[in-house]
Amino acid sequence: MATGSEWPETRLLVEEFMLPLLREHNMRFVQLARNGHLDADGIRFLDGSRHPERLFARGAWTLWDKMEAVGTVPQQAGTRKCSGAAGGSAPSRSVRNLRLPRRHRCRWR
């Protein structure tokens, strides 16, 4: 899904490194975006290809648009905290020691 808040460098890196891998392995890469803030607005198909050339960073309604509309924009400056840490406090030792796959870990500093 188009988040609407990807760094320009992220888009460039995906296009330079990830998309060639997807093409090489003939993997279908589907890109979607919401048409509006309501489920009834539906979803727009941006691209779906086994040979993608570009990453769509925005759509008609993005996750960023939704977060701005409800006032839950993520922290943009300073140390980034995981949304799971209540009030920005450090997690307990038991939470830090969970053996989760890397993609599910928060990085507390």
C-alpha positions in Angstrom: 0.0 0.0 0.0 1.2 3.5 -0.8 1.9 5.0 2.6 2.5 8.6 1.4 5.4 9.2 3.7 8.3 7.2 2.2 11.6 8.9 2.1 12.7 9.7 -1.5 15.8 7.7 -0.8 13.6 4.7 0.1 11.8 4.9 -3.2 15.1 5.2 -5.1 16.7 2.2 -3.2 13.6 0.0 -3.8 13.8 0.9 -7.5 17.5 0.3 -7.7 17.8 -2.9 -5.6 14.4 -4.6 -4.9 12.6 -4.2 -8.2 15.4 -5.8 -10.2 15.3 -8.8 -7.8 11.6 -9.1 -8.2 12.0 -9.0 -12.0 14.9 -11.5 -11.9 12.7 -14.0 -10.0 9.6 -13.2 -12.0 7.7 -12.3 -8.8 4.5 -10.3 -9.1 4.6 -7.0 -7.3 1.2 -5.5 -6.7 0.8 -1.8 -5.6 -2.4 -0.6 -4.1 -3.8 2.6 -2.6 -7.0 3.6 -0.9 -9.4 5.8 -2.9 -10.6 7.6 0.3 -10.8 7.4 4.1 -13.9 5.1 4.1 -13.8 1.4 3.3 -16.7 2.1 0.9 -14.4 4.3 -1.2 -12.5 1.2 -2.2 -9.0 0.5 -3.3 -7.2 1.6 -6.4 -4.9 -0.7 -8.3 -1.7 1.3 -9.1 0.4 -1.4 -10.7 0.8 -5.2 -10.7 3.6 -6.6 -12.7 6.2 -9.3 -12.8 8.5 -6.7 -14.3 8.0 -3.6 -12.1 9.9 -0.5 -13.1 8.8 2.1 -10.4 7.5 2.3 -6.9 4.4 4.3 -6.4 4.9 6.3 -3.2 1.5 8.0 -3.2 -2.1 7.2 -4.1 -5.4 9.0 -3.8 -5.6 8.4 0.0 -2.6 7.3 2.0 -1.8 6.1 5.5 -0.2 9.4 6.1 -3.4 11.2 5.1 -5.3 9.1 7.6 -2.9 9.7 10.4 -3.0 13.5 9.8 -6.8 13.4 9.7 -7.0 11.8 13.1 -4.0 13.5 14.7 -1.7 10.5 15.1 1.3 11.5 13.0 4.5 9.7 13.9 7.4 11.4 15.6 9.5 13.2 13.1 12.4 14.5 15.2 14.6 13.2 17.9 14.7 9.6 19.0 12.1 7.6 17.3 10.0 5.5 19.8 7.9 2.5 19.0 4.2 3.2 19.3 4.0 0.2 21.6 5.9 2.0 24.3 3.4 3.8 26.4 4.3 7.4 26.9 7.7 6.9 25.3 8.9 4.8 28.3 11.5 2.1 27.8 10.0 -1.4 27.5 10.3 -3.9 30.2 13.1 -6.5 30.1 10.6 -9.2 29.2 9.4 -7.3 26.1 13.0 -6.5 25.0 13.9 -10.2 25.3 11.1 -11.5 23.1 12.6 -13.6 20.3 10.5 -12.1 17.4 11.5 -12.2 13.8 13.6 -9.2 12.9 10.8 -7.5 10.9 8.6 -7.4 14.0 11.1 -5.9 16.5 11.0 -2.3 17.7 14.3 -0.5 18.2 14.3 1.2 21.5 17.3 3.5 22.1 
